[in-house]
Amino acid sequence: MSALETLAAVNITGNLGAIGYGLAAIGPGVGVGIIFGNGTQALARQPEAAGLIRANQILGFVLCEALALIGLVMPFVYPVD
């Protein structure tokens, strides 16, 4: 039996939505890291703009986390029959 035939014969059982959510959470996790990393650099370079920078950081964080929550909900919206 060749490797391709072996892969075709594999029967995957269980909830693949959990795997999908795990993959979907990678993007927002990276995004949050980039937001706060760059925000920290901006605060170090221009401390007088702290209010504006912090407001933009929080807005970016909220948008990234919204993507993670959408990824959490989608397996329940479109269940596998």
MMTF fields as JSON, N, C-alpha, C and O atoms, coordinates in Angstrom:
{
  "mmtfVersion": "1.0.0",
  "mmtfProducer": "UNKNOWN",
  "numBonds": 323,
  "numAtoms": 324,
  "numGroups": 81,
  "numChains": 1,
  "numModels": 1,
  "chainsPerModel": [1],
  "groupsPerChain": [81],
  "chainIdList": ["A"],
  "bondAtomList": [4, 2, 8, 6, 12, 10, 16, 14, 20, 18, 24, 22, 28, 26, 32, 30, 36, 34, 40, 38, 44, 42, 48, 46, 52, 50, 56, 54, 60, 58, 64, 62, 68, 66, 72, 70, 76, 74, 80, 78, 84, 82, 88, 86, 92, 90, 96, 94, 100, 98, 104, 102, 108, 106, 112, 110, 116, 114, 120, 118, 124, 122, 128, 126, 132, 130, 136, 134, 140, 138, 144, 142, 148, 146, 152, 150, 156, 154, 160, 158, 164, 162, 168, 166, 172, 170, 176, 174, 180, 178, 184, 182, 188, 186, 192, 190, 196, 194, 200, 198, 204, 202, 208, 206, 212, 210, 216, 214, 220, 218, 224, 222, 228, 226, 232, 230, 236, 234, 240, 238, 244, 242, 248, 246, 252, 250, 256, 254, 260, 258, 264, 262, 268, 266, 272, 270, 276, 274, 280, 278, 284, 282, 288, 286, 292, 290, 296, 294, 300, 298, 304, 302, 308, 306, 312, 310, 316, 314, 320, 318],
  "bondOrderList": [1, 1, 1, 1, 1, 1, 1, 1, 1, 1, 1, 1, 1, 1, 1, 1, 1, 1, 1, 1, 1, 1, 1, 1, 1, 1, 1, 1, 1, 1, 1, 1, 1, 1, 1, 1, 1, 1, 1, 1, 1, 1, 1, 1, 1, 1, 1, 1, 1, 1, 1, 1, 1, 1, 1, 1, 1, 1, 1, 1, 1, 1, 1, 1, 1, 1, 1, 1, 1, 1, 1, 1, 1, 1, 1, 1, 1, 1, 1, 1],
  "groupList": [{"groupName": "MET", "atomNameList": ["N", "CA", "C", "O"], "elementList": ["N", "C", "C", "O"], "formalChargeList": [0, 0, 0, 0], "bondAtomList": [1, 0, 2, 1, 3, 2], "bondOrderList": [1, 1, 2], "singleLetterCode": "M", "chemCompType": "L-PEPTIDE LINKING"}, {"groupName": "SER", "atomNameList": ["N", "CA", "C", "O"], "elementList": ["N", "C", "C", "O"], "formalChargeList": [0, 0, 0, 0], "bondAtomList": [1, 0, 2, 1, 3, 2], "bondOrderList": [1, 1, 2], "singleLetterCode": "S", "chemCompType": "L-PEPTIDE LINKING"}, {"groupName": "ALA", "atomNameList": ["N", "CA", "C", "O"], "elementList": ["N", "C", "C", "O"], "formalChargeList": [0, 0, 0, 0], "bondAtomList": [1, 0, 2, 1, 3, 2], "bondOrderList": [1, 1, 2], "singleLetterCode": "A", "chemCompType": "L-PEPTIDE LINKING"}, {"groupName": "LEU", "atomNameList": ["N", "CA", "C", "O"], "elementList": ["N", "C", "C", "O"], "formalChargeList": [0, 0, 0, 0], "bondAtomList": [1, 0, 2, 1, 3, 2], "bondOrderList": [1, 1, 2], "singleLetterCode": "L", "chemCompType": "L-PEPTIDE LINKING"}, {"groupName": "GLU", "atomNameList": ["N", "CA", "C", "O"], "elementList": ["N", "C", "C", "O"], "formalChargeList": [0, 0, 0, 0], "bondAtomList": [1, 0, 2, 1, 3, 2], "bondOrderList": [1, 1, 2], "singleLetterCode": "E", "chemCompType": "L-PEPTIDE LINKING"}, {"groupName": "THR", "atomNameList": ["N", "CA", "C", "O"], "elementList": ["N", "C", "C", "O"], "formalChargeList": [0, 0, 0, 0], "bondAtomList": [1, 0, 2, 1, 3, 2], "bondOrderList": [1, 1, 2], "singleLetterCode": "T", "chemCompType": "L-PEPTIDE LINKING"}, {"groupName": "VAL", "atomNameList": ["N", "CA", "C", "O"], "elementList": ["N", "C", "C", "O"], "formalChargeList": [0, 0, 0, 0], "bondAtomList": [1, 0, 2, 1, 3, 2], "bondOrderList": [1, 1, 2], "singleLetterCode": "V", "chemCompType": "L-PEPTIDE LINKING"}, {"groupName": "ASN", "atomNameList": ["N", "CA", "C", "O"], "elementList": ["N", "C", "C", "O"], "formalChargeList": [0, 0, 0, 0], "bondAtomList": [1, 0, 2, 1, 3, 2], "bondOrderList": [1, 1, 2], "singleLetterCode": "N", "chemCompType": "L-PEPTIDE LINKING"}, {"groupName": "ILE", "atomNameList": ["N", "CA", "C", "O"], "elementList": ["N", "C", "C", "O"], "formalChargeList": [0, 0, 0, 0], "bondAtomList": [1, 0, 2, 1, 3, 2], "bondOrderList": [1, 1, 2], "singleLetterCode": "I", "chemCompType": "L-PEPTIDE LINKING"}, {"groupName": "GLY", "atomNameList": ["N", "CA", "C", "O"], "elementList": ["N", "C", "C", "O"], "formalChargeList": [0, 0, 0, 0], "bondAtomList": [1, 0, 2, 1, 3, 2], "bondOrderList": [1, 1, 2], "singleLetterCode": "G", "chemCompType": "PEPTIDE LINKING"}, {"groupName": "TYR", "atomNameList": ["N", "CA", "C", "O"], "elementList": ["N", "C", "C", "O"], "formalChargeList": [0, 0, 0, 0], "bondAtomList": [1, 0, 2, 1, 3, 2], "bondOrderList": [1, 1, 2], "singleLetterCode": "Y", "chemCompType": "L-PEPTIDE LINKING"}, {"groupName": "PRO", "atomNameList": ["N", "CA", "C", "O"], "elementList": ["N", "C", "C", "O"], "formalChargeList": [0, 0, 0, 0], "bondAtomList": [1, 0, 2, 1, 3, 2], "bondOrderList": [1, 1, 2], "singleLetterCode": "P", "chemCompType": "L-PEPTIDE LINKING"}, {"groupName": "PHE", "atomNameList": ["N", "CA", "C", "O"], "elementList": ["N", "C", "C", "O"], "formalChargeList": [0, 0, 0, 0], "bondAtomList": [1, 0, 2, 1, 3, 2], "bondOrderList": [1, 1, 2], "singleLetterCode": "F", "chemCompType": "L-PEPTIDE LINKING"}, {"groupName": "GLN", "atomNameList": ["N", "CA", "C", "O"], "elementList": ["N", "C", "C", "O"], "formalChargeList": [0, 0, 0, 0], "bondAtomList": [1, 0, 2, 1, 3, 2], "bondOrderList": [1, 1, 2], "singleLetterCode": "Q", "chemCompType": "L-PEPTIDE LINKING"}, {"groupName": "ARG", "atomNameList": ["N", "CA", "C", "O"], "elementList": ["N", "C", "C", "O"], "formalChargeList": [0, 0, 0, 0], "bondAtomList": [1, 0, 2, 1, 3, 2], "bondOrderList": [1, 1, 2], "singleLetterCode": "R", "chemCompType": "L-PEPTIDE LINKING"}, {"groupName": "CYS", "atomNameList": ["N", "CA", "C", "O"], "elementList": ["N", "C", "C", "O"], "formalChargeList": [0, 0, 0, 0], "bondAtomList": [1, 0, 2, 1, 3, 2], "bondOrderList": [1, 1, 2], "singleLetterCode": "C", "chemCompType": "L-PEPTIDE LINKING"}, {"groupName": "ASP", "atomNameList": ["N", "CA", "C", "O"], "elementList": ["N", "C", "C", "O"], "formalChargeList": [0, 0, 0, 0], "bondAtomList": [1, 0, 2, 1, 3, 2], "bondOrderList": [1, 1, 2], "singleLetterCode": "D", "chemCompType": "L-PEPTIDE LINKING"}],
  "groupTypeList": [0, 1, 2, 3, 4, 5, 3, 2, 2, 6, 7, 8, 5, 9, 7, 3, 9, 2, 8, 9, 10, 9, 3, 2, 2, 8, 9, 11, 9, 6, 9, 6, 9, 8, 8, 12, 9, 7, 9, 5, 13, 2, 3, 2, 14, 13, 11, 4, 2, 2, 9, 3, 8, 14, 2, 7, 13, 8, 3, 9, 12, 6, 3, 15, 4, 2, 3, 2, 3, 8, 9, 3, 6, 0, 11, 12, 6, 10, 11, 6, 16],
  "groupIdList": [1, 2, 3, 4, 5, 6, 7, 8, 9, 10, 11, 12, 13, 14, 15, 16, 17, 18, 19, 20, 21, 22, 23, 24, 25, 26, 27, 28, 29, 30, 31, 32, 33, 34, 35, 36, 37, 38, 39, 40, 41, 42, 43, 44, 45, 46, 47, 48, 49, 50, 51, 52, 53, 54, 55, 56, 57, 58, 59, 60, 61, 62, 63, 64, 65, 66, 67, 68, 69, 70, 71, 72, 73, 74, 75, 76, 77, 78, 79, 80, 81],
  "secStructList": [7, 7, 2, 2, 2, 2, 2, 2, 2, 7, 7, 7, 7, 1, 7, 2, 2, 2, 2, 2, 2, 2, 2, 2, 6, 2, 2, 2, 2, 2, 2, 2, 2, 2, 2, 2, 2, 2, 2, 2, 2, 2, 2, 2, 2, 7, 4, 4, 4, 2, 2, 2, 2, 2, 2, 2, 2, 2, 2, 2, 2, 2, 2, 2, 2, 2, 2, 2, 2, 2, 2, 2, 2, 2, 2, 2, 2, 1, 7, 7, 7],
  "xCoordList": [0.845, 0.0, 0.904, 1.81, 0.654, 1.488, 1.064, 0.024, 1.893, 1.615, 0.335, -0.412, 0.074, -1.136, -2.374, -3.38, -2.318, -3.451, -3.675, -4.815, -2.601, -2.717, -3.388, -4.251, -3.004, -3.624, -5.089, -5.906, -5.433, -6.818, -7.674, -8.881, -7.073, -7.819, -7.998, -8.74, -7.346, -7.442, -8.829, -9.34, -9.432, -10.762, -10.604, -10.218, -10.899, -10.765, -12.096, -13.137, -12.043, -13.253, -13.019, -11.877, -14.099, -13.991, -14.404, -14.876, -14.222, -14.625, -13.439, -12.511, -13.473, -12.398, -12.511, -11.588, -13.647, -13.805, -12.8, -12.352, -12.441, -11.458, -10.097, -9.381, -9.743, -8.477, -8.534, -7.567, -9.667, -9.836, -9.733, -9.138, -10.318, -10.222, -8.783, -8.321, -8.093, -6.693, -5.865, -5.009, -6.124, -5.415, -5.871, -5.072, -7.169, -7.688, -7.184, -7.135, -6.809, -6.339, -4.896, -4.431, -4.185, -2.785, -2.696, -1.874, -3.526, -3.483, -3.721, -2.904, -4.824, -5.032, -3.951, -3.62, -3.4, -2.315, -1.091, -0.463, -0.756, 0.371, 0.049, 0.907, -1.182, -1.592, -1.505, -1.057, -1.931, -1.865, -0.409, -0.075, 0.455, 1.876, 2.484, 3.261, 2.138, 2.657, 2.128, 2.874, 0.84, 0.24, 0.942, 1.346, 1.087, 1.669, 3.179, 3.74, 3.835, 5.271, 5.542, 6.408, 4.799, 4.985, 4.482, 5.04, 3.434, 2.945, 3.961, 4.121, 4.65, 5.694, 6.844, 7.38, 7.212, 8.257, 7.81, 8.591, 6.555, 6.062, 6.024, 6.344, 5.631, 5.615, 7.02, 7.214, 7.997, 9.374, 9.92, 10.741, 9.466, 9.976, 9.273, 9.904, 7.963, 7.198, 6.296, 5.106, 6.846, 6.021, 4.895, 3.904, 5.041, 3.997, 2.72, 1.664, 2.793, 1.621, 1.038, 0.411, 1.249, 0.849, -0.654, -1.072, -1.468, -2.925, -3.411, -4.218, -2.926, -3.33, -2.818, -3.541, -1.579, -0.999, -1.74, -2.057, -2.017, -2.706, -4.119, -4.582, -4.808, -6.159, -6.118, -6.971, -5.131, -5.008, -4.616, -5.041, -3.809, -3.454, -4.694, -4.891, -5.516, -6.713, -7.672, -8.275, -7.823, -8.69, -8.18, -8.97, -6.9, -6.326, -6.465, -6.734, -6.286, -6.453, -7.88, -8.103, -8.84, -10.248, -10.581, -11.293, -10.084, -10.365, -9.73, -10.343, -8.522, -7.867, -8.612, -8.784, -9.052, -9.761, -11.141, -11.653, -11.745, -13.024, -12.841, -13.713, -11.721, -11.451, -11.314, -11.783, -10.682, -10.531, -11.886, -12.132, -12.761, -14.087, -14.935, -15.713, -14.792, -15.498, -15.008, -15.809, -13.712, -13.172, -13.673, -13.819, -13.938, -14.464, -15.911, -16.317, -16.687, -18.115, -18.409, -19.392, -17.593, -17.891, -18.091, -18.976, -17.329, -17.617, -19.01, -19.58, -19.562, -20.903, -21.972, -23.07, -21.662, -22.614, -22.747, -23.849, -21.615, -21.601, -21.103, -19.967, -21.943, -21.463, -21.327, -21.974, -20.471, -20.272, -21.327, -21.456, -22.074, -23.141, -22.613, -23.379],
  "yCoordList": [-1.166, 0.0, 1.247, 1.361, 2.155, 3.36, 4.376, 4.236, 5.387, 6.41, 7.173, 7.543, 7.41, 8.12, 7.296, 7.844, 5.999, 5.135, 5.064, 4.989, 5.088, 5.067, 6.338, 6.275, 7.494, 8.749, 8.796, 9.362, 8.216, 8.207, 7.289, 7.502, 6.274, 5.312, 5.757, 5.114, 6.827, 7.279, 7.847, 8.639, 7.431, 7.922, 8.871, 8.45, 10.134, 11.134, 11.243, 11.475, 11.072, 11.203, 12.275, 12.621, 12.796, 13.825, 15.176, 15.296, 16.172, 17.52, 18.269, 18.649, 18.475, 19.221, 20.719, 21.473, 21.155, 22.564, 23.016, 24.163, 22.121, 22.473, 22.719, 23.639, 21.913, 22.111, 23.404, 24.164, 23.646, 24.883, 26.113, 27.116, 26.04, 27.182, 27.387, 28.522, 26.313, 26.436, 27.128, 27.96, 26.78, 27.437, 28.883, 29.761, 29.128, 30.485, 31.409, 32.623, 30.873, 31.705, 32.146, 33.032, 31.551, 31.932, 33.369, 34.15, 33.711, 35.05, 36.169, 37.085, 36.129, 37.182, 37.21, 38.279, 36.053, 36.032, 36.769, 37.527, 36.548, 37.258, 38.747, 39.596, 39.051, 40.45, 41.221, 42.367, 40.594, 41.258, 41.498, 42.55, 40.522, 40.702, 41.852, 42.636, 41.954, 43.045, 44.393, 45.37, 44.443, 45.703, 46.225, 47.387, 45.366, 45.846, 46.042, 46.899, 45.26, 45.477, 46.813, 47.565, 47.111, 48.392, 49.557, 50.653, 49.325, 50.379, 50.743, 51.916, 49.744, 50.004, 50.803, 51.716, 50.457, 51.223, 52.663, 53.597, 52.841, 54.189, 55.013, 56.202, 54.381, 55.114, 55.491, 56.544, 54.65, 54.973, 56.114, 56.905, 56.198, 57.244, 58.581, 59.635, 58.538, 59.769, 59.649, 59.365, 59.859, 59.722, 60.748, 60.518, 61.874, 62.898, 62.478, 63.065, 61.486, 61.002, 59.738, 58.931, 59.573, 58.334, 58.08, 56.941, 59.116, 58.923, 58.412, 57.484, 59.011, 58.605, 57.203, 56.391, 56.933, 55.62, 54.535, 53.485, 54.785, 53.785, 53.533, 52.392, 54.593, 54.418, 53.563, 52.698, 53.806, 53.001, 51.561, 50.635, 51.367, 50.008, 49.246, 48.097, 49.869, 49.195, 48.886, 47.813, 49.809, 49.566, 48.392, 47.541, 48.337, 47.222, 45.907, 44.878, 45.924, 44.724, 44.202, 43.0, 45.11, 44.707, 44.09, 43.087, 44.666, 44.112, 42.738, 41.852, 42.547, 41.232, 40.19, 39.059, 40.55, 39.594, 39.28, 38.178, 40.224, 39.937, 38.842, 37.988, 38.86, 37.797, 36.449, 35.435, 36.429, 35.177, 34.665, 33.459, 35.558, 35.123, 34.628, 33.687, 35.246, 34.749, 33.346, 32.481, 33.114, 31.783, 30.764, 29.588, 31.197, 30.302, 29.923, 28.793, 30.844, 30.623, 29.845, 29.107, 29.99, 29.386, 27.86, 27.379, 27.076, 25.633, 25.306, 24.273, 26.179, 25.941, 26.405, 25.848, 27.414, 27.91, 26.921, 26.669, 26.362, 25.409, 24.056, 23.676, 23.32, 22.018, 20.983, 21.075, 20.0, 18.905, 17.856, 17.413, 17.463, 16.479, 15.077, 14.129],
  "zCoordList": [0.0, 0.0, 0.0, 0.825, -0.91, -1.007, 0.061, 0.703, 0.225, 1.228, 0.895, 1.8, -0.377, -0.785, -0.473, -0.023, -0.701, -0.382, 1.124, 1.583, 1.882, 3.337, 3.837, 4.712, 3.295, 3.69, 3.295, 4.022, 2.163, 1.711, 2.571, 2.684, 3.177, 3.971, 5.421, 6.164, 5.841, 7.229, 7.476, 6.684, 8.588, 8.949, 10.133, 11.223, 9.923, 10.978, 11.697, 11.082, 13.019, 13.822, 14.871, 15.174, 15.422, 16.453, 15.915, 14.784, 16.726, 16.371, 15.775, 16.49, 14.485, 13.828, 14.076, 13.767, 14.638, 14.97, 16.016, 15.993, 16.935, 17.953, 17.318, 17.715, 16.35, 15.638, 14.838, 14.798, 14.205, 13.441, 14.322, 13.928, 15.529, 16.43, 16.894, 17.016, 17.145, 17.541, 16.471, 16.774, 15.221, 14.121, 13.959, 13.633, 14.189, 14.041, 15.14, 14.94, 16.289, 17.395, 17.217, 17.935, 16.283, 16.063, 15.547, 16.025, 14.587, 13.987, 14.985, 15.072, 15.75, 16.738, 17.817, 18.331, 18.164, 19.15, 18.647, 19.386, 17.399, 16.8, 16.685, 16.925, 16.32, 16.185, 17.492, 17.513, 18.579, 19.889, 20.281, 20.825, 20.006, 20.306, 19.522, 20.066, 18.263, 17.433, 17.924, 17.992, 18.265, 18.722, 19.967, 20.017, 20.974, 22.224, 22.122, 22.804, 21.28, 21.067, 20.419, 20.865, 19.357, 18.671, 19.522, 19.467, 20.305, 21.198, 22.253, 22.59, 22.779, 23.766, 23.153, 23.781, 21.936, 21.25, 21.013, 21.196, 20.606, 20.349, 21.628, 21.613, 22.745, 24.02, 24.465, 25.073, 24.171, 24.533, 23.675, 24.139, 22.432, 21.537, 21.749, 21.672, 22.016, 22.197, 23.426, 23.295, 24.596, 25.807, 25.904, 26.598, 25.216, 25.283, 24.553, 24.786, 23.683, 22.942, 23.565, 22.879, 24.863, 25.533, 25.442, 25.233, 25.594, 25.554, 24.211, 24.15, 23.137, 21.795, 21.458, 20.879, 21.823, 21.53, 22.294, 21.737, 23.569, 24.38, 23.856, 23.847, 23.418, 22.869, 21.6, 21.403, 20.746, 19.531, 19.848, 19.156, 20.89, 21.302, 21.746, 21.352, 22.55, 23.059, 21.922, 21.899, 20.975, 19.828, 18.989, 18.579, 18.734, 17.985, 18.719, 18.1, 20.049, 20.863, 20.778, 20.64, 20.862, 20.806, 19.453, 19.392, 18.382, 17.057, 16.877, 16.282, 17.375, 17.287, 18.104, 17.651, 19.288, 20.127, 19.55, 19.749, 18.842, 18.186, 17.139, 16.98, 16.428, 15.46, 16.158, 15.642, 17.317, 18.059, 18.531, 18.504, 18.96, 19.404, 18.243, 18.401, 17.086, 15.905, 15.568, 15.212, 15.675, 15.434, 16.44, 16.107, 17.67, 18.691, 18.406, 18.675, 17.872, 17.668, 16.386, 16.335, 15.366, 14.064, 14.091, 13.384, 14.857, 14.872, 15.404, 15.052, 16.25, 16.764, 15.789, 15.759, 14.995, 14.003, 12.846, 12.36, 12.407, 11.304, 11.798, 11.515, 12.538, 13.062, 11.952, 10.909, 12.2, 11.256, 11.566, 12.707, 10.556, 10.775, 10.778, 10.95]
}
